[in-house]
Amino acid sequence: MTTRITAACLIAALVVAPAFAAGKKNKDRKDPTAAIKKKLDAADLPTDVREKANKVVQDDSAKLKDAQSKIDSIITAEQKQARKTAQKDAKTSGKKRKEAQASVTAAMKLTDEQKTKLSAAESELKSAQAGLISDLRGVMTSEQFAKVGLKTKKKKA
């Protein structure tokens, strides 16, 4: 149960964090594993564990890139810009997560077909991210996992 909650929170953080990062260039968006690679390099891990973890990330990166490219192909440039603007507005106005998400979705003006395709593509991305987290947990202890900064917040009661 806690593994699922941890994975779900991490997935959410991996998906949302790049969108809210200030000053990031679009090139970082093309590599969905960049943030994890950076955290692995910064963490004080034994060399063998770091090598295993980097190998796992490298092996799973193709699935993540494919899933992210599917999402990117569904949304038009205008919709991406509208999403970016709406996210920025939601952040500055201090909206809560659900309210912010609703305003971002409304600003994008997705067609029913896009909504369907986007939902399927996002599910595929979440599945790929969950696989990566699962694989990383297989090569790292929970302490090492937390040291990398991949530990997640506990679910609110």
Residue frames as qw, qx, qy, qz and C-alpha x, y, z in Angstrom:
[[0.000, 0.887, 0.462, 0.000, 0.00, 0.00, 0.00],
 [0.262, -0.845, 0.103, 0.455, 2.72, 2.49, 0.94],
 [0.462, -0.139, 0.596, 0.642, 4.69, 1.49, -2.14],
 [0.253, 0.616, 0.637, 0.388, 1.74, 2.42, -4.34],
 [0.127, -0.953, -0.234, 0.146, 1.24, 5.71, -2.54],
 [0.438, -0.614, 0.326, 0.570, 4.95, 6.45, -2.78],
 [0.423, 0.122, 0.659, 0.611, 5.03, 5.61, -6.47],
 [0.147, 0.789, 0.557, 0.213, 1.90, 7.66, -7.18],
 [0.221, -0.925, -0.056, 0.305, 3.29, 10.73, -5.38],
 [0.455, -0.425, 0.478, 0.620, 6.62, 10.40, -7.14],
 [0.377, 0.399, 0.677, 0.490, 4.94, 10.04, -10.50],
 [0.025, 0.923, 0.383, 0.024, 2.89, 13.14, -9.83],
 [0.340, -0.808, 0.171, 0.450, 6.02, 15.03, -8.82],
 [0.487, -0.146, 0.602, 0.615, 7.88, 13.88, -11.92],
 [0.283, 0.595, 0.637, 0.400, 5.05, 14.95, -14.19],
 [0.084, -0.945, -0.314, -0.036, 4.21, 18.27, -12.55],
 [0.526, -0.649, 0.097, 0.541, 7.65, 19.49, -11.43],
 [0.458, 0.036, 0.438, 0.773, 9.05, 20.15, -14.93],
 [0.088, 0.720, 0.532, 0.437, 5.95, 22.15, -15.83],
 [0.317, -0.929, -0.189, 0.002, 6.39, 24.50, -12.87],
 [0.699, -0.304, 0.080, 0.642, 10.19, 24.77, -13.00],
 [0.161, 0.957, 0.029, -0.239, 11.22, 28.33, -13.72],
 [0.024, 0.808, -0.508, -0.299, 13.84, 29.00, -16.34],
 [0.641, -0.087, 0.743, 0.173, 13.95, 25.47, -17.67],
 [0.280, 0.415, -0.521, -0.692, 14.43, 25.09, -21.38],
 [0.863, 0.181, -0.016, -0.471, 12.32, 22.79, -23.52],
 [0.545, 0.436, -0.716, 0.001, 15.32, 20.52, -24.08],
 [0.163, -0.230, 0.831, -0.479, 15.01, 19.22, -20.51],
 [0.719, 0.148, 0.273, -0.621, 11.42, 18.28, -21.32],
 [0.727, 0.398, -0.477, -0.292, 12.63, 15.89, -24.02],
 [0.479, 0.192, -0.817, 0.258, 14.45, 13.73, -21.45],
 [0.649, -0.583, -0.168, -0.459, 11.96, 12.68, -18.79],
 [0.878, -0.291, -0.272, 0.267, 14.74, 10.95, -16.83],
 [0.376, 0.602, -0.235, 0.665, 16.95, 14.06, -16.53],
 [0.428, -0.691, 0.208, -0.544, 15.73, 14.96, -13.04],
 [0.944, -0.320, 0.065, -0.047, 16.29, 11.45, -11.72],
 [0.806, 0.316, -0.155, 0.477, 19.76, 11.28, -13.28],
 [0.092, 0.701, -0.249, 0.662, 20.65, 14.59, -11.64],
 [0.672, -0.594, 0.192, -0.399, 19.44, 13.34, -8.25],
 [0.986, -0.071, -0.032, 0.149, 21.37, 10.08, -8.60],
 [0.616, 0.477, -0.209, 0.591, 24.56, 11.97, -9.44],
 [0.134, -0.693, 0.248, -0.664, 24.13, 14.35, -6.50],
 [0.838, -0.480, 0.014, -0.258, 23.37, 11.61, -3.96],
 [0.091, -0.632, 0.755, -0.148, 26.08, 10.03, -1.84],
 [0.960, 0.024, 0.091, -0.263, 25.60, 6.47, -3.02],
 [0.628, -0.358, 0.626, 0.294, 28.10, 3.62, -3.26],
 [0.137, 0.469, -0.584, -0.648, 29.57, 3.37, -6.75],
 [0.036, 0.076, 0.969, 0.234, 28.07, -0.04, -7.50],
 [0.183, 0.601, 0.700, -0.340, 24.57, 1.07, -6.49],
 [0.185, 0.691, -0.065, -0.695, 24.87, 4.28, -8.52],
 [0.069, 0.299, -0.775, -0.552, 25.98, 2.28, -11.58],
 [0.089, 0.308, 0.947, 0.030, 23.07, -0.14, -11.20],
 [0.175, 0.694, 0.477, -0.510, 20.60, 2.71, -10.74],
 [0.158, 0.607, -0.326, -0.707, 21.94, 4.59, -13.77],
 [0.003, -0.070, 0.916, 0.394, 21.66, 1.39, -15.81],
 [0.145, 0.516, 0.820, -0.201, 18.02, 0.99, -14.74],
 [0.183, 0.735, 0.157, -0.633, 17.28, 4.62, -15.66],
 [0.084, 0.449, -0.619, -0.639, 19.01, 4.18, -19.02],
 [0.069, 0.134, 0.966, 0.210, 17.07, 0.98, -19.75],
 [0.112, 0.636, 0.724, -0.241, 13.71, 2.53, -18.85],
 [0.008, -0.519, 0.046, 0.853, 14.33, 5.91, -20.50],
 [0.041, -0.022, -0.727, -0.685, 13.18, 4.71, -23.93],
 [0.132, -0.549, -0.823, -0.053, 9.72, 3.83, -22.59],
 [0.144, -0.692, -0.362, 0.608, 9.46, 7.17, -20.80],
 [0.048, -0.363, 0.345, 0.864, 10.57, 9.15, -23.85],
 [0.068, -0.229, -0.824, -0.513, 8.11, 7.30, -26.05],
 [0.156, -0.660, -0.718, 0.157, 5.23, 7.91, -23.66],
 [0.134, -0.646, -0.136, 0.739, 6.17, 11.60, -23.30],
 [0.039, -0.166, 0.542, 0.823, 6.41, 12.04, -27.06],
 [0.073, -0.467, -0.836, -0.279, 2.90, 10.62, -27.44],
 [0.150, -0.754, -0.480, 0.423, 1.59, 13.21, -24.98],
 [0.150, -0.525, 0.183, 0.817, 3.49, 15.98, -26.76],
 [0.061, 0.060, 0.727, 0.682, 2.11, 14.94, -30.15],
 [0.044, -0.616, -0.786, -0.028, -1.50, 15.16, -28.98],
 [0.129, -0.838, -0.294, 0.442, -1.36, 18.75, -27.75],
 [0.495, 0.737, 0.165, 0.429, -0.91, 21.62, -30.22],
 [0.458, 0.167, -0.225, 0.843, 1.62, 24.42, -29.72],
 [0.252, -0.515, -0.070, -0.817, -1.17, 26.86, -28.85],
 [0.788, -0.495, -0.288, -0.227, -2.55, 24.47, -26.25],
 [0.760, -0.101, -0.335, 0.548, 0.91, 23.99, -24.76],
 [0.186, 0.324, -0.130, 0.919, 1.30, 27.76, -24.50],
 [0.523, -0.536, -0.180, -0.638, -2.17, 28.09, -22.94],
 [0.854, -0.354, -0.367, 0.106, -1.26, 25.35, -20.43],
 [0.587, 0.074, -0.285, 0.754, 1.99, 27.07, -19.55],
 [0.084, -0.425, 0.025, -0.901, 0.27, 30.42, -19.04],
 [0.692, -0.499, -0.263, -0.451, -2.55, 28.87, -16.99],
 [0.822, -0.228, -0.397, 0.339, -0.07, 26.98, -14.80],
 [0.368, 0.193, -0.230, 0.880, 1.88, 30.17, -14.17],
 [0.339, -0.470, -0.096, -0.809, -1.33, 32.07, -13.33],
 [0.806, -0.428, -0.365, -0.185, -2.51, 29.29, -11.01],
 [0.717, -0.091, -0.388, 0.571, 0.82, 29.24, -9.20],
 [0.174, 0.248, -0.165, 0.939, 0.95, 33.01, -8.70],
 [0.484, -0.444, -0.152, -0.739, -2.69, 33.19, -7.56],
 [0.174, -0.293, 0.801, -0.491, -2.12, 30.44, -4.99],
 [0.800, -0.028, -0.204, -0.564, -4.84, 28.10, -6.20],
 [0.687, -0.281, 0.649, -0.165, -5.13, 24.65, -4.67],
 [0.245, -0.233, 0.854, 0.395, -4.08, 21.67, -6.77],
 [0.342, 0.451, 0.822, 0.068, -7.52, 20.57, -7.98],
 [0.217, 0.873, 0.251, -0.356, -8.63, 24.11, -8.72],
 [0.063, -0.688, 0.497, 0.526, -5.39, 24.82, -10.56],
 [0.310, -0.025, 0.892, 0.328, -5.67, 21.61, -12.56],
 [0.343, 0.657, 0.665, -0.094, -9.23, 22.45, -13.56],
 [0.162, 0.891, -0.008, -0.424, -8.27, 25.94, -14.74],
 [0.171, -0.497, 0.701, 0.482, -5.32, 24.57, -16.71],
 [0.353, 0.237, 0.885, 0.190, -7.51, 21.96, -18.39],
 [0.296, 0.806, 0.460, -0.227, -10.13, 24.58, -19.25],
 [0.016, 0.818, -0.265, -0.511, -7.50, 26.93, -20.68],
 [0.301, -0.260, 0.804, 0.442, -6.18, 24.22, -23.00],
 [0.639, 0.402, 0.028, -0.655, -9.59, 23.78, -24.68],
 [0.162, -0.215, 0.936, 0.227, -9.05, 20.14, -25.57],
 [0.646, 0.049, -0.413, -0.640, -11.40, 18.39, -27.96],
 [0.879, -0.229, 0.252, -0.335, -13.12, 15.19, -26.83],
 [0.916, 0.325, -0.194, 0.134, -10.80, 13.18, -29.07],
 [0.314, 0.624, -0.497, 0.516, -7.74, 14.88, -27.57],
 [0.541, -0.513, 0.415, -0.521, -9.03, 14.25, -24.05],
 [0.984, -0.028, 0.087, -0.153, -9.40, 10.55, -24.80],
 [0.789, 0.443, -0.273, 0.325, -5.99, 10.23, -26.42],
 [0.053, 0.679, -0.455, 0.574, -4.33, 12.34, -23.74],
 [0.742, -0.437, 0.308, -0.404, -5.84, 10.25, -20.97],
 [0.993, 0.098, -0.003, 0.060, -4.53, 7.05, -22.56],
 [0.588, 0.575, -0.316, 0.473, -1.09, 8.57, -23.17],
 [0.234, -0.672, 0.427, -0.558, -0.87, 9.89, -19.60],
 [0.910, -0.279, 0.201, -0.230, -1.80, 6.44, -18.28],
 [0.901, 0.312, -0.144, 0.266, 1.00, 4.96, -20.36],
 [0.253, 0.679, -0.386, 0.570, 3.45, 7.54, -18.98],
 [0.565, -0.572, 0.359, -0.475, 2.38, 6.85, -15.40],
 [0.995, -0.053, 0.066, -0.046, 2.81, 3.14, -16.00],
 [0.722, 0.479, -0.258, 0.429, 6.31, 3.66, -17.41],
 [0.053, -0.690, 0.404, -0.599, 7.22, 5.89, -14.45],
 [0.804, -0.415, 0.255, -0.341, 5.88, 3.33, -11.99],
 [0.968, 0.170, -0.087, 0.161, 8.01, 0.68, -13.72],
 [0.428, 0.621, -0.361, 0.548, 11.09, 2.86, -13.38],
 [0.395, -0.623, 0.385, -0.554, 10.43, 3.45, -9.68],
 [0.957, -0.189, 0.123, -0.180, 9.84, -0.25, -9.14],
 [0.854, 0.354, -0.198, 0.325, 13.08, -1.11, -10.92],
 [0.154, 0.674, -0.404, 0.599, 15.00, 1.49, -8.90],
 [0.669, -0.517, 0.306, -0.438, 13.59, 0.08, -5.66],
 [0.998, 0.038, -0.050, 0.014, 14.95, -3.29, -6.78],
 [0.722, 0.365, -0.259, 0.528, 18.56, -2.03, -6.85],
 [0.070, 0.488, -0.360, 0.792, 18.47, 0.41, -3.92],
 [0.271, -0.353, -0.787, 0.428, 17.58, 0.10, -0.26],
 [0.100, -0.858, -0.486, -0.134, 14.82, 2.32, 1.10],
 [0.414, -0.747, -0.010, 0.520, 17.45, 4.47, 2.83],
 [0.383, -0.133, 0.486, 0.774, 19.35, 4.92, -0.43],
 [0.118, 0.604, 0.657, 0.435, 16.08, 5.63, -2.23],
 [0.236, -0.908, -0.321, 0.132, 15.29, 8.35, 0.31],
 [0.484, -0.537, 0.191, 0.664, 18.86, 9.70, 0.12],
 [0.340, 0.227, 0.565, 0.716, 18.46, 10.22, -3.62],
 [0.191, 0.220, 0.133, -0.947, 15.47, 12.39, -2.83],
 [0.368, -0.107, -0.714, -0.586, 12.89, 10.09, -4.36],
 [0.085, -0.352, -0.843, 0.399, 11.03, 9.60, -1.13],
 [0.143, -0.493, -0.472, -0.717, 7.57, 11.02, -1.29],
 [0.309, -0.267, 0.333, -0.850, 5.16, 12.81, 0.95],
 [0.085, 0.213, 0.945, -0.232, 2.78, 10.79, 3.02],
 [0.164, -0.488, -0.638, -0.573, -0.81, 10.83, 1.91],
 [0.228, -0.251, 0.298, -0.892, -2.98, 13.28, 3.82],
 [0.035, 0.239, 0.930, -0.277, -5.54, 11.79, 6.14]]
